[in-house]
Amino acid sequence: MAFALGHLTVVDLTQVMAGPYCCQLLGDLGADVIKVEPVGRGDATRQATGHRLPQGESAAFVAVNRNKRSIALDLKSDAGREAFYRLVRDADVVVESFRPGVAAKLGVDYPSLRAVNERIVYASISGFGQTGPYAQRPGYDLIAQAMSGVMSVTGDADGEPVKCGVPVADMSAGLFCAVGILSACLSREVTGQGQAVDTSLYDAALALSIWETSELWATGEAPGRLGSAHRVNAPYQALPTRDGYLTIGANNDRLWRRLCDVLGRDDLLADDRFTTNSERVRLRDVLAAELTTTLKERDTDDWVDALLDAGVPAGPIQDYRQSCEDPHTLAREMVVEMDHPTEGTVRALGIPIKLSDTPGQVRRTAPSLGEHTDELLKAAGCTESEIATLRAEGAVG
């Protein structure tokens, strides 16, 4: 099978979440991803406390490290670093997630690797980026959400700031980094030269704040929390039913009229308070209360069916068990199964990018630590005796 990125070799120096996710995305689309891990302990996620599969594997590690080969190297040793340089000579991309300055101390920063391979695309993911007054601060998804403003607009209007339920800073930083890498690779086709790519959790979280910053600059006021409601449309939010919650997107006058018709609420159409969208937004809480009195008369599924039949966008609020078992999820191949050497069959999320001619594929599960060390070193030109010496010195594992 032909893969979109089958020509690309990526060296993954990252750990935990954002970087591994970025490299997994590239691997899913066909890139040969070489995961470089510290000898002995590997990626910190392997050892982290958290959910584990039945035989003890870290569920988080398995989730973001498929389609990779693992090599264990001691980058603090001269021999381990030289082995790393051998990998870089034939690579296209290096991705790292050290705090700014650490890569230089290890001799694996962009200037050092550019001297080894002038075509290398060198991507860095950090908490706050390679420049700026916060560059040296430790960066976590929680901190990025807090400082970027995301937490200030998440949660109920009268409640406390709340972290997004999914790690949006981590995930979006990985996505933006993948876009930057592919852009730099396209540029290299023209210039013949690689370049550095700099992304951060902070920048990524802020970059997602399109509606919120537009409101700030339009009104001069920092936006607040709205729960599930939309900033410029109403009704567009989650509302309770008799047995749960649904979401409704009646975000224009045509859909508003259809919604009132389905609910049998002609009185709301005649109500001067709700004549225009701007008025419905201004009185969204009053409107929500009115809609709730009717929605609580029937179950979620009944309302969703009736609304969809009338052409009103609507859907139930599902937990992850429900969404992962949803027939649409399965039809879109967004749940896949992988054969793990110790855990047997494990499930994971599928590939969200669907390409018609060069589709991605889950080719292998997350590797064990150093599983491909010998294979990769031999491909880089090392002899068996050289590999044995490196292992004896503790430079590889």
C-alpha positions as CSV (number, residue, x, y, z in Angstrom):
1,M,0.0,0.0,0.0
2,A,1.2,3.5,-0.8
3,F,1.3,5.9,2.1
4,A,1.1,9.7,1.9
5,L,4.2,10.1,4.1
6,G,5.9,6.8,3.2
7,H,9.0,8.6,2.1
8,L,9.5,10.4,5.4
9,T,11.7,9.3,8.3
10,V,10.9,11.0,11.6
11,V,13.1,10.7,14.7
12,D,10.9,11.2,17.8
13,L,12.8,12.5,20.9
14,T,9.5,13.5,22.7
15,Q,7.8,12.1,25.7
16,V,4.4,12.0,27.4
17,M,1.6,13.6,25.2
18,A,2.0,16.4,22.7
19,G,5.1,15.3,20.9
20,P,4.3,11.6,20.8
21,Y,0.8,12.4,19.5
22,C,2.3,14.6,16.8
23,C,4.7,11.8,15.7
24,Q,1.9,9.2,15.9
25,L,-0.1,11.3,13.5
26,L,2.8,11.3,11.0
27,G,3.3,7.6,11.6
28,D,-0.4,6.9,10.9
29,L,0.0,8.5,7.5
30,G,3.0,6.3,6.7
31,A,6.1,8.0,8.1
32,D,8.8,5.7,9.5
33,V,8.9,7.0,13.1
34,I,11.9,6.1,15.2
35,K,11.2,6.7,18.9
36,V,14.4,7.5,20.8
37,E,14.1,6.7,24.5
38,P,16.4,6.9,27.5
39,V,18.1,3.6,28.3
40,G,16.5,1.7,31.2
41,R,13.4,3.8,31.8
42,G,12.2,4.9,28.4
43,D,9.4,7.5,27.9
44,A,8.2,8.8,31.2
45,T,4.7,7.7,30.3
46,R,5.8,4.1,30.5
47,Q,6.4,4.5,34.2
48,A,3.8,7.1,35.1
49,T,1.0,6.3,37.5
50,G,-2.3,6.0,35.8
51,H,-4.5,3.5,34.0
52,R,-2.8,0.3,33.0
53,L,-3.8,-2.5,30.7
54,P,-4.4,-6.0,32.2
55,Q,-0.7,-7.1,31.8
56,G,0.7,-3.8,33.2
57,E,1.3,-1.7,30.1
58,S,0.7,2.0,30.4
59,A,-2.6,2.7,28.6
60,A,-1.5,6.3,27.9
61,F,1.8,5.2,26.3
62,V,0.0,2.7,24.1
63,A,-2.5,5.4,23.0
64,V,0.1,7.8,21.5
65,N,3.0,5.6,20.4
66,R,1.7,3.2,17.7
67,N,3.3,3.0,14.3
68,K,6.8,3.6,15.8
69,R,10.0,1.7,16.3
70,S,11.9,2.1,19.6
71,I,15.6,2.5,20.1
72,A,17.1,3.1,23.6
73,L,20.0,5.5,23.6
74,D,21.9,7.4,26.3
75,L,22.3,10.8,24.8
76,K,24.4,12.0,27.7
77,S,27.2,9.6,26.6
78,D,29.5,10.4,23.6
79,A,28.8,6.9,22.2
80,G,25.1,7.2,22.5
81,R,25.1,10.7,20.9
82,E,27.2,9.5,18.0
83,A,24.8,6.6,17.4
84,F,22.0,9.2,17.4
85,Y,23.8,11.3,14.8
86,R,23.9,8.2,12.6
87,L,20.2,8.0,12.7
88,V,19.9,11.7,11.9
89,R,22.1,11.6,8.8
90,D,19.4,9.7,6.9
91,A,16.4,11.2,8.6
92,D,14.0,13.9,7.4
93,V,12.6,15.2,10.7
94,V,13.6,15.4,14.3
95,V,10.9,16.2,16.9
96,E,11.9,17.1,20.5
97,S,10.1,18.3,23.6
98,F,12.8,19.3,26.0
99,R,12.7,22.5,28.0
100,P,14.5,25.2,25.9
101,G,18.2,24.8,26.3
102,V,18.3,21.2,27.3
103,A,18.7,19.9,23.7
104,A,21.8,22.2,23.3
105,K,23.4,20.8,26.4
106,L,22.9,17.3,25.0
107,G,24.2,18.2,21.6
108,V,21.0,17.4,19.9
109,D,19.8,21.0,19.1
110,Y,19.0,22.3,15.7
111,P,22.5,23.8,14.9
112,S,24.2,20.6,16.0
113,L,21.9,18.4,13.9
114,R,21.9,20.8,10.9
115,A,25.7,20.2,10.8
116,V,25.0,16.5,10.5
117,N,22.2,16.9,8.0
118,E,21.4,20.3,6.4
119,R,18.1,19.1,5.1
120,I,16.8,18.2,8.6
121,V,13.5,19.7,9.7
122,Y,13.8,20.2,13.5
123,A,10.6,20.6,15.4
124,S,10.4,21.7,19.0
125,I,7.3,21.4,21.3
126,S,7.5,23.1,24.7
127,G,5.3,24.6,27.3
128,F,5.8,28.3,26.3
129,G,8.0,28.2,23.1
130,Q,11.7,28.8,22.5
131,T,11.5,32.5,23.0
132,G,9.8,35.0,25.4
133,P,9.9,35.7,29.1
134,Y,8.2,32.4,30.0
135,A,10.3,30.1,27.8
136,Q,12.1,28.5,30.8
137,R,8.9,27.8,32.7
138,P,7.8,24.2,33.0
139,G,4.8,23.7,30.8
140,Y,1.8,21.4,31.3
141,D,-1.6,21.3,29.6
142,L,-3.3,22.6,32.8
143,I,-0.9,25.6,33.1
144,A,-1.3,26.4,29.4
145,Q,-5.1,26.3,29.6
146,A,-5.0,28.6,32.7
147,M,-2.6,31.2,31.3
148,S,-3.9,31.3,27.8
149,G,-7.4,32.2,28.9
150,V,-9.1,28.9,28.1
151,M,-10.0,28.1,31.7
152,S,-11.5,31.6,32.2
153,V,-14.2,30.8,29.7
154,T,-14.8,27.1,30.6
155,G,-17.5,26.2,33.1
156,D,-20.8,27.7,34.3
157,A,-21.3,31.5,34.4
158,D,-21.7,31.4,38.2
159,G,-19.1,28.7,38.8
160,E,-15.3,28.5,39.2
161,P,-12.9,28.2,36.2
162,V,-12.8,24.7,34.9
163,K,-10.1,22.8,32.9
164,C,-11.4,21.4,29.6
165,G,-12.2,17.7,29.9
166,V,-9.7,16.8,27.2
167,P,-6.1,18.1,27.1
168,V,-6.7,20.7,24.4
169,A,-3.3,22.4,24.8
170,D,-1.4,19.2,24.5
171,M,-3.4,17.8,21.6
172,S,-3.5,21.0,19.6
173,A,0.2,21.6,20.1
174,G,0.8,18.2,18.6
175,L,-1.5,19.0,15.7
176,F,0.1,22.4,15.0
177,C,3.5,20.9,15.2
178,A,2.5,18.3,12.6
179,V,1.3,21.1,10.3
180,G,4.5,23.0,10.8
181,I,6.6,19.9,10.0
182,L,4.7,19.1,6.8
183,S,5.0,22.8,5.8
184,A,8.7,22.8,6.4
185,C,9.1,19.6,4.4
186,L,7.2,21.1,1.4
187,S,9.4,24.2,1.6
188,R,12.5,21.9,1.6
189,E,11.4,20.6,-1.8
190,V,11.9,24.1,-3.2
191,T,14.9,25.3,-1.2
192,G,16.7,22.0,-0.5
193,Q,17.2,23.2,3.1
194,G,15.6,22.2,6.4
195,Q,14.5,24.6,9.1
196,A,13.4,24.8,12.7
197,V,9.8,24.6,13.8
198,D,8.7,26.0,17.1
199,T,5.4,25.3,18.7
200,S,4.1,25.4,22.3
201,L,1.2,24.4,24.5
202,Y,0.6,28.0,25.4
203,D,0.5,29.2,21.8
204,A,-1.7,26.3,20.7
205,A,-4.3,26.9,23.4
206,L,-4.4,30.6,22.7
207,A,-4.7,29.9,18.9
208,L,-7.9,28.0,19.5
209,S,-9.5,31.0,21.2
210,I,-10.9,32.5,18.0
211,W,-14.3,33.5,19.2
212,E,-13.1,34.6,22.6
213,T,-10.4,37.0,21.4
214,S,-12.7,38.4,18.7
215,E,-15.2,39.3,21.4
216,L,-12.4,40.9,23.5
217,W,-11.3,43.1,20.6
218,A,-14.8,44.0,19.5
219,T,-16.1,45.0,22.9
220,G,-13.0,45.8,24.9
221,E,-14.3,43.3,27.6
222,A,-12.8,39.9,28.4
223,P,-15.4,37.3,27.8
224,G,-16.7,35.2,30.7
225,R,-18.0,31.7,31.2
226,L,-21.2,30.6,29.4
227,G,-21.4,26.9,30.3
228,S,-22.3,25.1,27.0
229,A,-23.8,28.2,25.4
230,H,-22.5,29.9,22.2
231,R,-21.1,33.5,22.3
232,V,-23.0,34.8,19.3
233,N,-25.9,32.4,18.7
234,A,-28.9,31.2,20.7
235,P,-30.3,28.7,21.3
236,Y,-27.1,26.8,20.7
237,Q,-26.3,24.8,23.9
238,A,-27.0,21.7,26.0
239,L,-30.4,21.5,27.6
240,P,-32.0,19.0,30.0
241,T,-34.7,16.5,28.9
242,R,-36.7,14.1,30.9
243,D,-34.0,11.5,31.0
244,G,-30.7,13.4,30.3
245,Y,-29.4,16.1,28.1
246,L,-29.3,17.0,24.4
247,T,-27.6,19.7,22.4
248,I,-29.5,22.0,20.0
249,G,-28.1,24.2,17.3
250,A,-30.9,26.5,16.3
251,N,-28.5,29.3,15.3
252,N,-30.5,31.2,12.8
253,D,-34.1,32.4,12.4
254,R,-35.1,29.6,10.1
255,L,-33.9,26.9,12.5
256,W,-35.4,28.9,15.4
257,R,-38.8,28.7,13.8
258,R,-38.5,25.0,13.2
259,L,-37.4,24.4,16.8
260,C,-40.5,26.2,18.1
261,D,-42.7,24.2,15.7
262,V,-41.3,20.9,16.9
263,L,-41.7,21.9,20.6
264,G,-45.2,23.2,20.0
265,R,-44.1,26.6,21.3
266,D,-45.7,29.1,19.0
267,D,-45.8,31.4,22.0
268,L,-42.0,31.8,21.8
269,L,-42.2,32.8,18.2
270,A,-44.7,35.5,19.1
271,D,-42.7,36.7,22.1
272,D,-41.1,40.1,21.4
273,R,-38.2,39.2,23.6
274,F,-36.9,36.5,21.2
275,T,-37.6,38.0,17.8
276,T,-34.0,38.3,16.7
277,N,-30.8,36.2,17.3
278,S,-29.2,39.1,19.2
279,E,-32.2,39.3,21.5
280,R,-32.1,35.5,22.1
281,V,-28.4,35.8,22.9
282,R,-28.9,38.6,25.3
283,L,-31.7,36.6,27.1
284,R,-30.2,33.2,26.6
285,D,-30.8,32.1,30.2
286,V,-34.4,33.2,30.1
287,L,-34.8,31.4,26.8
288,A,-33.1,28.2,28.1
289,A,-35.5,28.1,31.0
290,E,-38.5,28.4,28.6
291,L,-37.2,25.6,26.4
292,T,-36.4,23.4,29.3
293,T,-40.0,23.4,30.6
294,T,-41.0,21.7,27.3
295,L,-37.9,19.5,26.8
296,K,-38.4,17.9,30.2
297,E,-41.7,16.4,29.0
298,R,-40.0,13.8,26.7
299,D,-36.8,11.7,26.6
300,T,-33.7,12.7,24.8
301,D,-33.9,10.2,22.0
302,D,-37.5,11.2,21.2
303,W,-36.5,14.9,21.0
304,V,-33.4,14.2,18.9
305,D,-35.4,12.2,16.4
306,A,-38.1,14.8,16.1
307,L,-35.6,17.7,15.8
308,L,-33.5,15.9,13.1
309,D,-36.7,15.0,11.2
310,A,-37.5,18.8,11.1
311,G,-34.0,19.7,10.0
312,V,-32.9,21.2,13.4
313,P,-29.3,20.2,14.3
314,A,-29.4,18.2,17.5
315,G,-27.7,15.4,19.3
316,P,-27.5,13.6,22.6
317,I,-24.7,14.1,25.1
318,Q,-22.9,10.7,25.2
319,D,-20.2,9.5,27.5
320,Y,-17.1,7.8,26.0
321,R,-18.5,4.3,26.3
322,Q,-21.5,5.4,24.2
323,S,-19.5,7.4,21.7
324,C,-17.0,4.5,21.2
325,E,-19.9,2.1,20.6
326,D,-21.9,4.5,18.4
327,P,-22.5,3.0,14.9
328,H,-21.3,6.1,13.2
329,T,-18.0,5.9,15.1
330,L,-17.6,2.3,14.0
331,A,-18.6,3.1,10.4
332,R,-15.9,5.8,10.3
333,E,-13.3,3.3,11.6
334,M,-12.6,5.6,14.6
335,V,-12.1,2.6,16.9
336,V,-9.4,0.1,15.8
337,E,-7.9,-3.0,17.2
338,M,-4.2,-3.8,17.5
339,D,-2.3,-6.9,18.4
340,H,0.0,-6.2,21.4
341,P,2.7,-8.7,22.2
342,T,1.8,-8.9,25.9
343,E,-1.7,-7.4,26.1
344,G,-3.2,-9.3,23.2
345,T,-5.9,-7.4,21.3
346,V,-6.1,-3.7,22.4
347,R,-8.4,-1.0,21.2
348,A,-7.4,2.5,20.2
349,L,-8.8,5.5,18.4
350,G,-8.6,5.4,14.6
351,I,-7.2,7.8,12.1
352,P,-9.3,11.0,11.8
353,I,-7.7,11.9,8.4
354,K,-9.3,10.0,5.5
355,L,-7.2,10.1,2.3
356,S,-8.8,8.6,-0.8
357,D,-5.6,7.3,-2.6
358,T,-3.0,7.0,0.2
359,P,-5.0,6.2,3.3
360,G,-3.3,5.9,6.7
361,Q,-3.0,2.6,8.5
362,V,-2.4,1.3,11.9
363,R,0.6,-1.0,11.1
364,R,2.0,-1.8,14.5
365,T,1.2,-1.2,18.2
366,A,3.3,0.9,20.5
367,P,6.8,-0.7,20.8
368,S,8.5,-2.1,23.8
369,L,11.5,-0.2,25.1
370,G,14.4,-0.7,22.8
371,E,12.6,-3.3,20.7
372,H,14.2,-2.1,17.5
373,T,17.6,-1.0,18.8
374,D,19.7,-3.5,16.9
375,E,17.6,-3.3,13.8
376,L,17.9,0.5,13.6
377,L,21.6,0.6,14.4
378,K,22.4,-2.0,11.7
379,A,20.4,0.1,9.2
380,A,22.4,3.1,10.3
381,G,25.7,1.2,9.4
382,C,26.7,-0.2,12.8
383,T,28.2,-3.7,12.9
384,E,27.2,-6.3,15.4
385,S,30.5,-5.9,17.3
386,E,29.9,-2.1,17.5
387,I,26.4,-2.6,18.8
388,A,27.7,-5.1,21.4
389,T,30.3,-2.5,22.5
390,L,27.6,0.2,22.7
391,R,25.4,-2.1,24.8
392,A,28.3,-3.0,27.1
393,E,29.0,0.6,27.7
394,G,25.4,1.3,28.5
395,A,25.1,3.7,25.5
396,V,22.2,1.7,24.1
397,G,19.6,-0.6,25.5
